[in-house]
Amino acid sequence: MNKQEIWMQRALDLSLLGSGRVTPNPLVGCVIVKNDQIVGEGWHQAYGQAHAEVMAINSLANPEDSIGSSVYVSLEPCSHTGKTPPCADLLIRSQVREVIICNLDPNPLVAGKGIEKLKDAGIKVSQGVLEKKGTDINRHFFTFHTRKRPYITLKWAASQDGFISQENGKPVTFSNPASQALVHQMRTQHQGILVGVNTIIQDNPRLNVRLWPGKNPIRIVLDPHHRIPQSSQVLQDGQVTWIITKHFAAEDGPYSWFAIGNEYSIEDILEFAYQKGLISILVEGGAKTLEAFLQSNLVDEIWKQESSIQLGKGIAEPQQSLNWKKGIQVGADNVWFQADLS
Ligand SMILES: NC(=O)c1ccc[n+]([C@@H]2O[C@H](COP(=O)([O-])OP(=O)(O)OC[C@H]3O[C@@H](n4cnc5c(N)ncnc54)[C@H](OP(=O)(O)O)[C@@H]3O)[C@@H](O)[C@H]2O)c1
């Protein structure tokens, strides 16, 4: 790694500290370097709060240290007033000498305008340092803006012989405590969590975050024929749930039923989610829902949590042939596999 890459790696590492707290905003880290030393650093810590550049400038022991400094930031500084004022203006006022950027911001409100503003003020700007790593870290945000749909992660748990529940649909505990914590971490990293209505009827899950610090995702239930029982936990605990039906629409506090009509394909559901501004969805099942997503080819990431339990029979896991990467051992009796979709 050259020096520029080392400073940018630090900015990327800092950006990850916002994981699970900033969505739908991107993860952003910033490092201020002067005389080959880090003099300030910051990251976007929570949605609606100060951006990474502001945190880094505020962290300077001596405010004058920004004058003539090099600023490494993992995403193009914003040029518009959103929940906070434009960061490009702050960097100009702080008289920095150069700004080194990892990724351009695809958000049409920024998209190159931040760089233009900095250059117009005589600041040297370069871009593309550790670009691939940055693109991976903010894959949800980039997919939303470039593909105009939420980033989709599929995740299911299965027995070693490929079943996701018993034959009568009753759930099986495949997880151990480490796996459960990992699932909850994944939930904090997505803005929505989606299941089919049979999963609500059979398992009555809470689909919230209890075992990892971070935000609860919005719960989304695919329920074309409005079959969800009123007594379901997702309609009783006061947290947000969206039920997507064909024809039934209603609102009851945090619970909303949205009617999207007879066209009820995965494309239509994702178009609805995009219009609602959801940048990422974790699809947790059941079998029919997972199959529908796999068939749509609108899936970005797939995880299978395989338990050492053998069931012999039951509801089968998705049957599509997937190329699984080497597994990660999670606790004594679980291996997590990620599908290779490249
Ligand atoms: N091991 C795991 O990771 C895991 C996770 C979740 C669930 N599960 C298990 O999975 C089982 C339930 O799976 P399942 O396959 O029976 O049901 P499911 O996928 O939970 O729900 C299927 C139902 O949702 C609606 N739906 C979902 N996708 C749709 C689409 N693209 N278009 C139209 N409607 C759609 C349909 O409702 P209508 O029938 O009203 O049209 C469909 O019958 C349960 O036994 C549960 O324990 C296991």
The ligand as an SDF file (V2000), in Angstrom:
LIG
                    3D

 48 52  0  0  0  0  0  0  0  0999 V2000
  -35.1440  -21.8940    8.0640 N   0  0  0  0  0  0  0  0  0  0  0  0
  -35.3710  -20.6690    7.6410 C   0  0  0  0  0  0  0  0  0  0  0  0
  -34.4510  -19.8830    7.3810 O   0  0  0  0  0  0  0  0  0  0  0  0
  -36.7940  -20.1980    7.5060 C   0  0  0  0  0  0  0  0  0  0  0  0
  -37.0420  -18.8330    7.4100 C   0  0  0  0  0  0  0  0  0  0  0  0
  -38.3550  -18.4120    7.2410 C   0  0  0  0  0  0  0  0  0  0  0  0
  -39.3770  -19.3780    7.1750 C   0  0  0  0  0  0  0  0  0  0  0  0
  -39.0800  -20.6750    7.2980 N   0  0  0  0  0  0  0  0  0  0  0  0
  -40.1420  -21.6870    7.2090 C   0  0  0  0  0  0  0  0  0  0  0  0
  -40.7450  -21.5410    5.9360 O   0  0  0  0  0  0  0  0  0  0  0  0
  -42.0720  -22.0240    6.0320 C   0  0  0  0  0  0  0  0  0  0  0  0
  -42.9540  -21.1120    5.2300 C   0  0  0  0  0  0  0  0  0  0  0  0
  -42.5280  -21.1370    3.9050 O   0  0  0  0  0  0  0  0  0  0  0  0
  -43.5490  -21.1380    2.7270 P   0  0  0  0  0  0  0  0  0  0  0  0
  -42.8030  -21.4150    1.4820 O   0  0  0  0  0  0  0  0  0  0  0  0
  -44.6770  -22.0100    3.0880 O   0  0  0  0  0  0  0  0  0  0  0  0
  -44.1380  -19.6700    2.7470 O   0  0  0  0  0  0  0  0  0  0  0  0
  -43.5960  -18.1790    2.7290 P   0  0  0  0  0  0  0  0  0  0  0  0
  -42.5730  -17.9940    1.6790 O   0  0  0  0  0  0  0  0  0  0  0  0
  -43.2960  -17.7580    4.1070 O   0  0  0  0  0  0  0  0  0  0  0  0
  -44.9410  -17.4460    2.3140 O   0  0  0  0  0  0  0  0  0  0  0  0
  -45.5020  -17.7540    1.0690 C   0  0  0  0  0  0  0  0  0  0  0  0
  -46.7470  -16.9510    0.8250 C   0  0  0  0  0  0  0  0  0  0  0  0
  -46.4220  -15.5530    0.7570 O   0  0  0  0  0  0  0  0  0  0  0  0
  -47.0780  -14.9910   -0.3240 C   0  0  0  0  0  0  0  0  0  0  0  0
  -46.0120  -14.7110   -1.3060 N   0  0  0  0  0  0  0  0  0  0  0  0
  -44.7000  -14.7680   -1.1110 C   0  0  0  0  0  0  0  0  0  0  0  0
  -44.0330  -14.4290   -2.2110 N   0  0  0  0  0  0  0  0  0  0  0  0
  -44.9180  -14.1370   -3.1140 C   0  0  0  0  0  0  0  0  0  0  0  0
  -44.8280  -13.7190   -4.4480 C   0  0  0  0  0  0  0  0  0  0  0  0
  -43.6770  -13.5050   -5.0590 N   0  0  0  0  0  0  0  0  0  0  0  0
  -45.9490  -13.5250   -5.1180 N   0  0  0  0  0  0  0  0  0  0  0  0
  -47.1240  -13.7350   -4.5100 C   0  0  0  0  0  0  0  0  0  0  0  0
  -47.2570  -14.1050   -3.2320 N   0  0  0  0  0  0  0  0  0  0  0  0
  -46.1650  -14.3120   -2.5430 C   0  0  0  0  0  0  0  0  0  0  0  0
  -48.0540  -16.0150   -0.8480 C   0  0  0  0  0  0  0  0  0  0  0  0
  -49.2660  -15.8500   -0.1260 O   0  0  0  0  0  0  0  0  0  0  0  0
  -50.7030  -16.4160   -0.6830 P   0  0  0  0  0  0  0  0  0  0  0  0
  -50.6320  -17.8890   -0.5010 O   0  0  0  0  0  0  0  0  0  0  0  0
  -51.7260  -15.7730    0.1610 O   0  0  0  0  0  0  0  0  0  0  0  0
  -50.7820  -16.0340   -2.1340 O   0  0  0  0  0  0  0  0  0  0  0  0
  -47.3560  -17.3000   -0.4910 C   0  0  0  0  0  0  0  0  0  0  0  0
  -48.1760  -18.4080   -0.3660 O   0  0  0  0  0  0  0  0  0  0  0  0
  -42.4290  -22.0610    7.4980 C   0  0  0  0  0  0  0  0  0  0  0  0
  -42.5860  -23.4130    7.8460 O   0  0  0  0  0  0  0  0  0  0  0  0
  -41.2330  -21.4930    8.2010 C   0  0  0  0  0  0  0  0  0  0  0  0
  -40.9530  -22.1720    9.3950 O   0  0  0  0  0  0  0  0  0  0  0  0
  -37.8110  -21.1230    7.4700 C   0  0  0  0  0  0  0  0  0  0  0  0
  1  2  1  0
  2  3  2  0
  2  4  1  0
  4  5  1  0
  4 48  2  0
  5  6  2  0
  6  7  1  0
  7  8  2  0
  8  9  1  0
  8 48  1  0
  9 10  1  0
  9 46  1  0
 10 11  1  0
 11 12  1  0
 11 44  1  0
 12 13  1  0
 13 14  1  0
 14 15  2  0
 14 16  1  0
 14 17  1  0
 17 18  1  0
 18 19  2  0
 18 20  1  0
 18 21  1  0
 21 22  1  0
 22 23  1  0
 23 24  1  0
 23 42  1  0
 24 25  1  0
 25 26  1  0
 25 36  1  0
 26 27  1  0
 26 35  1  0
 27 28  2  0
 28 29  1  0
 29 30  1  0
 29 35  2  0
 30 31  1  0
 30 32  2  0
 32 33  1  0
 33 34  2  0
 34 35  1  0
 36 37  1  0
 36 42  1  0
 37 38  1  0
 38 39  2  0
 38 40  1  0
 38 41  1  0
 42 43  1  0
 44 45  1  0
 44 46  1  0
 46 47  1  0
M  CHG  2   8   1  16  -1
M  END
$$$$
